[in-house]
Amino acid sequence: MSALRAEGVVRRFGGLRAVDGVDLTVPSGVVTALIGPNGAGKSTLFDCLAGGRVDAGRVHLGARDVTRLPAHRRARLGLARTFQAVSVFPGLTVVDNLRVAAENRFGSSAPARLLGLPDPARGRTRDAVEAALDRLALTEHADTPAGELPAGILRMVELARALAASPSVLLLDEPASGLDDAQTERLRRELRALAADGLAILLVEHDMDLVFGVADTVHVMAAGRIVAAGTPDEIRRDARAREVYL
Ligand SMILES: Nc1ncnc2c1ncn2[C@@H]1O[C@H](COP(=O)(O)OP(=O)(O)OP(=O)(O)O)[C@@H](O)[C@H]1O
């Protein structure tokens, strides 16, 4: 079963159908990319999947219909996202940024806290934070306030924060923007490794070298619709994809 699925999703802004009846499946264990020209509707569709308003159609997370669930409820069900503009808390250390995300996912037991009892959520939070720091080689920056880090590292913190929530579905909005070539290659390897671990990944990205180097399936969007879908090789040769974007 696909981890995340949009069926006939529509999102309007006044008279504009920014997302105009989109079907999209994001399976576990692969990287699915969404590309298209500026204004195609990629970010709007991304928001529909992450928890924004949907005017028609359905969004399923696993077997569950989440169309009417807000973002924080979807996050607790295992959907994590990053933002186009890095959105970490600049005044918090890296480890605290990750802890906030992990606590939002796992919660923490107020009765246990009040009674001084062991809180199982605390252990899960700590383990998830440590694993995310380690995975993205951020341990040396753990105690640095996020606002003091350079843009490339901050992008990795943004990704680590999403991973700290131990997601089953990861939505990435232009994760390579602001990265140099070496950092982009690092990101590519990490995305392949995460997919190999079984994560469902949806990547919205303008860096075509990254998209074609990392994606298993590429969907091309234009004027609110998916106009082509296939493997990177198929999309490179697709007349409609070339006409609207490549
Ligand atoms: N809040 C909004 N109010 C009105 N129109 C909007 C709003 N957000 C997006 N749009 C319009 O919806 C359409 C799709 O925009 P969207 O940002 O989803 O495209 P995109 O493919 O993500 O573009 P980009 O690659 O530049 O990020 C555009 O015509 C845009 O102007």
The ligand as an SDF file (V2000), in Angstrom:
LIG
                    3D

 31 33  0  0  0  0  0  0  0  0999 V2000
   -1.9660   32.0570   -0.7470 N   0  0  0  0  0  0  0  0  0  0  0  0
   -2.2030   32.2010   -2.0590 C   0  0  0  0  0  0  0  0  0  0  0  0
   -3.1540   33.0610   -2.5020 N   0  0  0  0  0  0  0  0  0  0  0  0
   -3.4090   33.2060   -3.8220 C   0  0  0  0  0  0  0  0  0  0  0  0
   -2.7800   32.5190   -4.7910 N   0  0  0  0  0  0  0  0  0  0  0  0
   -1.8220   31.6640   -4.4200 C   0  0  0  0  0  0  0  0  0  0  0  0
   -1.4830   31.4590   -3.0490 C   0  0  0  0  0  0  0  0  0  0  0  0
   -0.4890   30.5170   -2.9890 N   0  0  0  0  0  0  0  0  0  0  0  0
   -0.2250   30.1800   -4.2510 C   0  0  0  0  0  0  0  0  0  0  0  0
   -1.0130   30.8510   -5.1170 N   0  0  0  0  0  0  0  0  0  0  0  0
   -1.0310   30.7200   -6.5700 C   0  0  0  0  0  0  0  0  0  0  0  0
   -1.2070   29.3420   -6.8530 O   0  0  0  0  0  0  0  0  0  0  0  0
   -0.4230   28.9570   -7.9830 C   0  0  0  0  0  0  0  0  0  0  0  0
    0.4900   27.8330   -7.5890 C   0  0  0  0  0  0  0  0  0  0  0  0
    1.4990   28.3340   -6.7000 O   0  0  0  0  0  0  0  0  0  0  0  0
    2.5750   27.4030   -5.9900 P   0  0  0  0  0  0  0  0  0  0  0  0
    3.3710   28.2610   -5.0680 O   0  0  0  0  0  0  0  0  0  0  0  0
    1.9040   26.2110   -5.4420 O   0  0  0  0  0  0  0  0  0  0  0  0
    3.4870   26.9790   -7.2250 O   0  0  0  0  0  0  0  0  0  0  0  0
    4.8980   26.2380   -7.2110 P   0  0  0  0  0  0  0  0  0  0  0  0
    4.8530   25.2240   -8.2920 O   0  0  0  0  0  0  0  0  0  0  0  0
    5.2090   25.7680   -5.8490 O   0  0  0  0  0  0  0  0  0  0  0  0
    5.9040   27.4070   -7.6040 O   0  0  0  0  0  0  0  0  0  0  0  0
    7.4530   27.6330   -7.1450 P   0  0  0  0  0  0  0  0  0  0  0  0
    8.2470   26.6110   -7.8840 O   0  0  0  0  0  0  0  0  0  0  0  0
    7.7360   29.0340   -7.6150 O   0  0  0  0  0  0  0  0  0  0  0  0
    7.5190   27.4800   -5.6510 O   0  0  0  0  0  0  0  0  0  0  0  0
    0.3020   30.2230   -8.4500 C   0  0  0  0  0  0  0  0  0  0  0  0
   -0.4360   30.8140   -9.4870 O   0  0  0  0  0  0  0  0  0  0  0  0
    0.3050   31.1040   -7.2190 C   0  0  0  0  0  0  0  0  0  0  0  0
    0.3360   32.4580   -7.5710 O   0  0  0  0  0  0  0  0  0  0  0  0
  1  2  1  0
  2  3  1  0
  2  7  2  0
  3  4  2  0
  4  5  1  0
  5  6  2  0
  6  7  1  0
  6 10  1  0
  7  8  1  0
  8  9  2  0
  9 10  1  0
 10 11  1  0
 11 12  1  0
 11 30  1  0
 12 13  1  0
 13 14  1  0
 13 28  1  0
 14 15  1  0
 15 16  1  0
 16 17  2  0
 16 18  1  0
 16 19  1  0
 19 20  1  0
 20 21  2  0
 20 22  1  0
 20 23  1  0
 23 24  1  0
 24 25  2  0
 24 26  1  0
 24 27  1  0
 28 29  1  0
 28 30  1  0
 30 31  1  0
M  END
$$$$
